């Protein structure tokens, strides 16, 4: 064992652990290395991207085999199956033991995966060691654990290297990114935003050429890029049998961005799922010509003639090996699920998990680093935040497929059950009082404009719990509910009785059309109303969308600069009390900026304040409470209305 002083960790042996030595060896050595053949030649450039798609019979057989095993899981609830496989995971105790003994910065499963890769292969080029400096680029990186893991590795093994890094990912602060494809966990990113690049349009999507080129240019300006990681994925919940085809375009864009960024002698680490399709085979063939060593590694935590048979043979060997591993794991987990009362079976997995955790720390000589050596110097330990909006999916694959074929009555029952499940499983703090008041904190504000791709539609928000918003979206965009949703939104809401005089602004609901146009139209109406109000007047703001950073930054200015007091109500009303008209200057400045960019194609004003101001503290908590309450109540009202009409 060791403590912060860095005492060695002694390998622990159970008395009968030799029974598991072979299994331990296999768990820590899931790897395949390609052997380059000097007769392999790249085809002429004129033929690239021009050949029709092709298949390899052996790989198609393996793909069918794996999909057959996966299909046996179709009827399992994703929550129940995930819980079962977590208990069966041989490496399931690694993170727990690492946290207890090492307590590294921002420990996640990705952290341990990267650390294992770093220790298994020589990922730090010799040039970085000799010149004592290195730049790394991290693509599709959210939430950032590869970066903190790399920092820990460098501080422990290469502490004399001056290291700079740049990261990119789908921007969690851009509401046009879907929660299905994006990791919205910003606990690390929030404190390191200066090191993140979301491209020219603020989406962070590297499948956009201009974004990719902007990232390449910026990272090369930092110095020699000697390491690139790419951890990209696309949600395949609706197409689990086509994961490789769905993610293939993203992997191509990751590789193109990486190859343009890397200096000679650099290292590339990127994630693959399977290697059955021609696109992946072609990509790996290219990489075998560009890199001295190409390894495929699984951490514990009609054919084209231009590609030689000898390479295809290696691909088939590699695919067979990893396909067999996956099928074996699925089968074992299925058997264990069906034999949950087998005590001996559970006793063995507990022993293996303990052995794997101990072996991981011993094998990779993992020790703590001083808090001053962490990227954020202990901030994340102090905050101790959890990810409130993880990737979200419920039910089984079969249930998700059947939903579209359900009758209206069955859909209502299914959605009501989902809503109740969310209310019980999430610690949602609703607004129960008639008005939740917040007194403004007068402060000096400096506007900071963020521009990017105009929001056609809101797909995500940092200001609401993901499950609530996903449920609302499911109702909102289901054709069977469309008419009732429109009637509900147009219905006059009961406004509260207040003891003071007030003006009212009921903003229109955006039934159709592009969201960004509606948002700026509503902002214009708000500015006009405020300019016509008397000094010291109060405003009841109805239907003001508080899901986007643009509107939330406006509300922050209203609450903390323009009005003395703000009240949040569960019926979709915000009360702004006691106006100071002189302070409207900031909002007029935002209005002028909107006018400047309104005729520019593919550019809109997305935010007026830094997220470090709007996304923290009492103001942020109140906005989240307001949205959770309003959208939860809206879903309940719509479902109740539909139920009564049946």
Secondary structure as GFF3:
##gff-version 3
##sequence-region A 1 646
A	DSSP	three_ten_helix	17	20	.	.	.	ID=ss1
A	DSSP	alpha_helix	21	27	.	.	.	ID=ss2
A	DSSP	beta_strand	31	33	.	.	.	ID=ss3
A	DSSP	three_ten_helix	45	47	.	.	.	ID=ss4
A	DSSP	alpha_helix	57	71	.	.	.	ID=ss5
A	DSSP	alpha_helix	78	88	.	.	.	ID=ss6
A	DSSP	alpha_helix	94	101	.	.	.	ID=ss7
A	DSSP	alpha_helix	109	120	.	.	.	ID=ss8
A	DSSP	alpha_helix	126	131	.	.	.	ID=ss9
A	DSSP	beta_strand	133	139	.	.	.	ID=ss10
A	DSSP	alpha_helix	145	157	.	.	.	ID=ss11
A	DSSP	beta_strand	162	167	.	.	.	ID=ss12
A	DSSP	three_ten_helix	189	191	.	.	.	ID=ss13
A	DSSP	three_ten_helix	193	195	.	.	.	ID=ss14
A	DSSP	alpha_helix	209	220	.	.	.	ID=ss15
A	DSSP	beta_strand	225	230	.	.	.	ID=ss16
A	DSSP	three_ten_helix	240	242	.	.	.	ID=ss17
A	DSSP	alpha_helix	243	261	.	.	.	ID=ss18
A	DSSP	beta_strand	267	270	.	.	.	ID=ss19
A	DSSP	alpha_helix	278	290	.	.	.	ID=ss20
A	DSSP	beta_strand	295	297	.	.	.	ID=ss21
A	DSSP	alpha_helix	309	338	.	.	.	ID=ss22
A	DSSP	alpha_helix	343	363	.	.	.	ID=ss23
A	DSSP	three_ten_helix	371	373	.	.	.	ID=ss24
A	DSSP	alpha_helix	379	383	.	.	.	ID=ss25
A	DSSP	alpha_helix	397	403	.	.	.	ID=ss26
A	DSSP	alpha_helix	408	425	.	.	.	ID=ss27
A	DSSP	beta_strand	436	439	.	.	.	ID=ss28
A	DSSP	beta_strand	450	452	.	.	.	ID=ss29
A	DSSP	alpha_helix	466	476	.	.	.	ID=ss30
A	DSSP	three_ten_helix	479	481	.	.	.	ID=ss31
A	DSSP	alpha_helix	482	490	.	.	.	ID=ss32
A	DSSP	beta_strand	503	506	.	.	.	ID=ss33
A	DSSP	alpha_helix	515	532	.	.	.	ID=ss34
A	DSSP	beta_strand	539	542	.	.	.	ID=ss35
A	DSSP	alpha_helix	549	557	.	.	.	ID=ss36
A	DSSP	pi_helix	558	562	.	.	.	ID=ss37
A	DSSP	beta_strand	563	568	.	.	.	ID=ss38
A	DSSP	beta_strand	573	579	.	.	.	ID=ss39
A	DSSP	three_ten_helix	581	584	.	.	.	ID=ss40
A	DSSP	alpha_helix	585	597	.	.	.	ID=ss41
A	DSSP	beta_strand	604	607	.	.	.	ID=ss42
A	DSSP	alpha_helix	611	614	.	.	.	ID=ss43
A	DSSP	alpha_helix	617	645	.	.	.	ID=ss44
###
